[in-house]
Amino acid sequence: MPAAEAALYAAAALMAGSAAVWAWLLGALAGSGARTPRLDEFGPHAGAPPRVSVILPARNEEAYIGRCLRSLLGQDYPDFEVVAVDDSSGDGTGRIIRDAAGADPRVVHVSARPKPDGWTGKNWACAEGYRRASGELLLFTDADTRHGRSVMSLAVGHLESAGLDALTVMPRMLCPDAWARITLPVISVFMHTRFSAARVNDPSKKTGYFFGSFFVMRREAYEAVGTHAGVRGEIIEDGALGCRVKESGRPMRMAAGGGEVEAVWARDLPTLWNGLKRLMVPLYLRDRRTALGVFSAVLLLLFAPFALLAASAAALAAGAPAAAGGAALLASLAASCGAWAGAAAMTRALRICPLNAAAAPAGGLIVVLGFLAGIVRAGGDGAVAWRGRRYSASDHAGAGPMRV
């Protein structure tokens, strides 16, 4: 058999596998959605509302933190404080927090002390906020998050009625630019299957996960799992903390927010690019085989189907054997349709224009190249730039899960 014909049959086999995986992913996505509890679905609970301390770390967030603080201070919950931590910002973040604290006594302004070695910046800021928090419940959120007026009441009611130690809320992810709108749908399929509510909420599964934009914990549970000091070196700190809670056997739950929580996924192309590298570098340093496996899977699922679809069509047009070329064409078309269907499903879930799903080939290519850049970086100096700081990823390659 000529090499070109053999290559077409090999491509057909790879793409048949890719199509099968896409069929499984789409089924898992549909099943996960059906089994995800809603934030506003909970039973009655008695007792006085516990005091909530919102811990809000912020570094160079002057464009977002004002909106975040307004959404928090507008909550209908009766007893809470907002511990807003200025993490050595170089812009107007500290001034905005200071002004908010002067206008509303519920805001506690904290200027984080210099970050010790071995800590990532956000973890240190959260630890600094915890030192000043007085609440029985600790609610962690991000400065680029917007909160619905009743989300705190709903979260506390859900946590109390279900007897949980921790609750995280799935946010609606906002995509402020075109790069985010074409990449988030394709990569979200993996997020909503690997770290789905169905897996997190199943005590028999090992998967634990928090969305950094919103998770609430009982103070006692937070202290028992080691606080943020226990994940001090984790670059993906929210996922790592969720893992520690799950491993401890404490009851936790992931709930769909129904739009009560909105968070920005990637603000621009540089943020997106650094975020993709940030996912891969610590994973590669911790376990090269797993990292390369993840990269290969992303390549074969997100980009290869479209590339091989074009290549097999070109081969047929150039006179390639009909059987081999047709098999490659049909298999790659099936895999491509799976990728488009996944992207289309996520554009609906994200409430962005469905036409962004048509750009799935470009979105997949960006994700593949971003992951590849992370592997190359890890094979070099292994440094990761994030929020204006540069980390030696070899010192921060803990056991936290991959998160976008």
C-alpha positions in Angstrom: 0.0 0.0 0.0 1.5 3.4 -0.9 2.5 5.6 1.9 0.0 8.4 1.0 -2.9 5.9 1.0 -1.8 4.4 4.4 -1.6 7.9 5.8 -5.2 8.6 4.7 -6.4 5.4 6.4 -4.4 6.3 9.6 -6.1 9.7 9.5 -9.5 8.1 9.1 -8.8 5.9 12.2 -7.7 8.8 14.3 -10.7 10.9 13.3 -13.1 8.1 13.9 -11.7 8.0 17.5 -12.0 11.7 17.8 -15.6 11.6 16.6 -16.4 8.9 19.2 -14.9 11.0 22.0 -16.9 14.0 20.8 -20.1 11.9 21.0 -19.2 10.9 24.6 -18.3 14.5 25.5 -21.6 15.9 24.2 -23.5 13.2 26.0 -21.7 13.9 29.2 -22.3 17.6 28.8 -26.0 17.0 28.4 -26.1 14.6 31.4 -24.2 17.0 33.6 -26.5 19.9 32.9 -29.5 17.7 33.9 -27.9 16.7 37.2 -26.6 20.2 38.3 -28.6 21.6 41.2 -29.7 25.2 41.0 -28.6 27.7 43.5 -32.2 28.7 44.3 -33.3 25.1 44.9 -33.1 24.3 48.6 -35.3 23.3 51.5 -36.2 25.2 54.7 -33.6 25.9 57.4 -33.8 27.4 60.8 -31.7 29.7 62.9 -30.3 33.2 62.7 -28.4 34.1 59.5 -24.7 33.5 60.2 -22.3 36.4 59.7 -20.6 36.3 56.3 -17.1 37.7 55.6 -16.5 38.3 51.9 -12.8 38.1 51.1 -12.0 40.0 48.0 -8.4 40.0 46.8 -7.5 42.6 44.2 -4.3 43.5 42.3 -4.4 46.2 39.7 -8.2 45.9 39.3 -9.2 49.6 39.1 -11.3 48.8 36.0 -13.4 46.2 37.8 -13.3 46.5 41.5 -15.7 49.4 41.8 -18.5 47.5 40.1 -17.7 44.4 42.2 -17.9 46.3 45.5 -21.2 48.0 44.4 -22.7 44.6 43.7 -21.6 43.2 47.0 -22.8 46.2 49.0 -26.2 45.9 47.3 -26.8 42.4 48.7 -30.1 41.8 50.5 -28.4 39.6 53.1 -28.6 41.1 56.6 -25.2 40.5 58.2 -22.0 40.7 56.2 -18.7 42.5 55.8 -16.5 42.9 52.7 -12.8 42.4 53.5 -11.2 44.0 50.4 -7.4 43.3 50.1 -5.2 45.5 48.0 -2.5 43.1 46.9 0.4 45.7 46.3 -1.5 47.3 43.3 0.3 49.8 41.2 -2.9 51.5 40.0 -5.9 53.0 41.7 -7.2 49.8 43.3 -6.1 50.8 46.8 -7.7 54.2 46.5 -11.0 52.8 45.3 -11.1 50.3 48.3 -10.1 53.1 50.7 -12.9 55.4 49.4 -15.5 52.5 49.7 -14.4 51.8 53.2 -14.8 55.5 54.1 -18.3 55.5 52.7 -19.6 52.2 54.1 -18.5 50.6 57.4 -19.2 47.2 56.0 -16.0 47.5 53.9 -12.7 46.6 55.6 -9.7 47.9 53.7 -6.6 45.7 54.0 -3.2 46.5 52.5 -1.5 43.1 52.1 2.0 42.9 53.6 4.8 41.9 51.2 4.3 38.4 49.7 6.6 35.8 51.4 8.6 33.5 49.2 6.8 30.3 48.2 3.4 32.0 48.0 1.4 33.0 45.0 0.0 36.5 45.2 -3.7 35.7 45.3 -3.2 33.0 47.9 -1.3 35.5 50.1 -4.0 38.1 49.6 -6.7 35.7 50.6 -4.7 34.7 53.7 -4.3 38.4 54.6 -8.1 38.9 54.2 -8.8 35.8 56.4 -6.8 37.3 59.2 -9.2 40.3 59.4 -12.4 38.4 58.8 -14.9 38.0 61.6 -17.6 35.9 60.0 -18.7 32.4 60.6 -18.9 31.9 56.9 -16.1 32.9 54.5 -17.1 33.9 50.9 -14.3 34.2 48.4 -14.7 36.1 45.2 -12.7 37.9 42.5 -12.6 41.6 41.7 -13.9 41.2 38.2 -17.1 39.4 39.4 -20.5 40.9 39.5 -23.0 39.5 42.1 -26.8 39.4 41.8 -28.6 41.2 44.6 -29.8 37.9 46.3 -26.8 35.6 45.6 -25.5 35.8 49.2 -28.8 35.0 50.7 -29.3 32.1 48.2 -25.9 30.7 48.8 -26.2 30.8 52.6 -29.7 29.3 52.4 -28.5 26.5 50.1 -25.4 25.7 52.3 -27.4 25.7 55.5 -30.4 23.7 54.3 -28.2 21.0 52.7 -25.8 20.9 55.7 -22.8 21.7 53.5 -19.3 22.8 54.6 -18.6 24.4 51.2 -20.6 25.6 48.2 -19.3 26.9 44.9 -21.5 28.6 42.3 -21.0 28.2 38.5 -20.7 31.7 37.1 -21.9 33.0 33.8 -18.6 33.7 32.1 -18.3 37.1 30.3 -16.3 37.4 27.1 -15.4 41.0 26.6 -13.5 40.5 23.3 -13.5 38.4 20.2 -10.6 36.2 21.3 -12.5 35.1 24.4 -15.7 34.5 22.4 -14.1 32.1 20.0 -11.9 30.2 22.5 -14.1 29.8 25.6 -16.8 27.8 23.9 -14.4 25.1 22.6 -12.5 24.7 25.9 -15.6 24.9 28.1 -16.8 21.5 26.9 -13.8 20.0 28.8 -14.4 22.1 31.9 -18.0 21.1 32.1 -17.3 17.4 31.8 -14.0 16.9 33.7 -15.0 19.3 36.5 -18.7 19.0 36.3 -21.2 19.4 39.1 -22.2 15.8 38.6 -18.6 14.7 39.5 -18.0 17.3 42.2 -21.3 16.5 44.0 -20.8 12.7 43.9 -19.1 11.6 47.1 -17.8 8.5 45.4 -15.8 10.6 42.9 -12.4 12.2 43.7 -13.1 15.4 41.7 -13.2 18.5 43.9 -13.3 22.0 42.4 -14.1 25.6 43.3 -14.8 28.5 41.0 -12.6 31.4 42.2 -15.4 33.9 41.4 -17.6 32.5 44.1 -17.3 29.9 46.8 -18.4 30.0 50.4 -17.0 27.9 53.3 -17.6 27.5 57.0 -14.7 29.0 58.8 -14.1 25.7 60.7 -13.9 23.7 57.5 -11.5 26.3 55.9 -9.2 26.1 58.9 -9.4 22.3 59.0 -8.2 21.9 55.4 -5.3 24.3 56.1 -6.7 27.6 54.8 -4.9 29.1 51.8 -1.6 28.4 53.6 -2.2 24.8 52.6 -2.2 25.7 48.9 0.2 28.6 49.2 2.2 27.7 46.2 -0.6 26.6 43.9 -1.1 28.7 40.7 -4.6 27.3 40.3 -5.4 27.9 43.9 -9.2 27.6 43.8 -9.2 24.2 42.2 -6.5 23.0 44.6 -8.5 24.2 47.7 -11.6 22.5 46.3 -9.6 19.3 46.0 -8.5 19.5 49.6 -12.1 19.9 50.8 -13.2 16.9 48.7 -10.3 14.8 50.0 -11.2 15.6 53.6 -14.6 14.1 53.1 -16.5 17.2 54.0 -19.8 17.8 52.3 -19.5 20.2 49.4 -21.6 21.1 46.4 -21.4 22.9 43.0 -24.6 24.7 42.0 -25.6 26.5 38.8 -25.9 30.2 39.5 -28.6 31.1 37.0 -26.8 34.3 36.2 -26.5 35.4 39.8 -22.7 35.4 39.4 -20.9 36.9 36.4 -17.2 36.7 35.9 -14.7 37.8 33.2 -12.9 34.8 31.7 -10.2 36.6 29.7 -10.0 40.3 29.2 -7.8 40.5 26.1 -5.5 38.4 24.0 -2.4 38.7 26.2 -4.5 37.7 29.3 -5.9 34.7 27.3 -2.5 33.6 26.1 -0.9 33.8 29.6 -3.9 32.0 31.0 -3.5 29.1 28.6 0.2 28.8 29.4 -0.6 29.1 33.1 -2.7 26.0 32.9 0.0 23.9 31.2 3.3 24.9 32.9 2.7 23.5 36.4 1.0 20.4 35.0 4.0 19.7 32.8 6.4 20.2 35.7 4.4 18.0 37.9 3.7 15.1 35.4 5.1 15.3 31.9 3.1 12.3 30.6 -0.2 13.7 31.8 0.6 17.1 30.3 1.6 15.7 27.0 -1.5 13.5 27.0 -3.7 16.6 27.6 -2.0 18.4 24.8 -2.4 15.5 22.4 -6.1 15.2 23.3 -6.7 18.9 22.8 -4.8 18.7 19.5 -6.8 15.7 18.2 -10.2 17.1 19.4 -10.0 20.8 18.9 -7.9 21.4 15.8 -6.9 18.2 14.0 -10.4 17.4 12.7 -10.6 20.7 10.8 -7.1 20.4 9.4 -7.6 16.8 8.3 -10.9 17.6 6.8 -9.3 20.2 4.5 -6.3 17.9 3.8 -8.4 14.9 2.9 -10.6 17.0 0.6 -7.5 18.3 -1.1 -6.1 14.8 -1.4 -9.3 13.6 -3.1 -9.3 16.5 -5.4 -5.7 15.6 -6.3 -6.6 12.1 -7.3 -6.0 10.1 -4.0 -7.6 6.6 -3.8 -11.4 7.1 -3.3 -11.7 4.5 -0.5 -8.9 5.9 1.6 -9.6 9.6 0.8 -13.4 9.1 1.4 -12.8 7.4 4.7 -10.5 10.2 5.9 -13.0 12.8 4.7 -16.1 11.3 6.3 -14.3 10.6 9.6 -12.8 14.0 9.9 -16.1 15.6 8.9 -17.8 13.6 11.8 -15.1 14.8 14.2 -15.4 18.4 13.0 -19.2 18.3 13.4 -18.7 17.1 17.0 -16.4 20.0 17.7 -18.8 22.5 16.1 -21.7 21.0 18.0 -19.8 21.3 21.3 -18.9 24.9 20.5 -22.5 25.7 19.6 -23.8 24.1 22.8 -21.4 26.3 24.9 -22.3 29.5 23.0 -25.9 28.9 24.1 -24.8 28.3 27.6 -22.6 31.3 27.7 -25.3 33.5 26.0 -23.0 34.7 23.3 -23.7 35.0 19.6 -24.0 31.4 18.1 -22.0 32.5 15.1 -18.9 32.3 17.3 -19.2 28.5 17.1 -18.3 28.8 13.4 -14.9 30.0 14.5 -14.2 26.8 16.4 -11.2 25.9 14.1 -9.5 29.2 15.0 -10.5 28.9 18.7 -9.1 25.4 18.8 -5.8 26.5 17.2 -5.4 29.2 19.8 -5.9 26.8 22.6 -3.5 24.3 21.1 -0.8 26.9 20.5 -1.3 28.3 24.0 -0.8 24.9 25.5 2.2 24.2 23.3 3.7 27.5 24.4 3.2 26.4 28.0 5.0 23.2 27.4 7.9 25.0 25.7 8.0 27.5 28.6 8.1 24.6 31.2 10.9 23.0 29.3 12.8 26.2 29.5 12.9 28.4 32.6 9.4 27.2 33.7 8.4 30.8 34.7 4.8 32.0 34.6 3.7 35.6 34.5 0.4 36.4 36.1 -1.1 39.6 37.4 2.1 41.5 37.1 4.2 38.9 39.0 6.6 36.3 37.6 6.6 32.9 39.3 9.1 30.1 39.0 6.6 27.4 38.2 8.9 24.6 39.5 8.3 26.1 42.9 4.5 26.2 42.3 3.8 22.8 40.7 1.4 21.4 43.3 -1.5 19.0 42.9 -4.2 21.4 41.9 -6.4 20.5 38.9 -6.3 22.2 35.5 -8.6 25.2 35.2 -9.4 27.7 32.6 
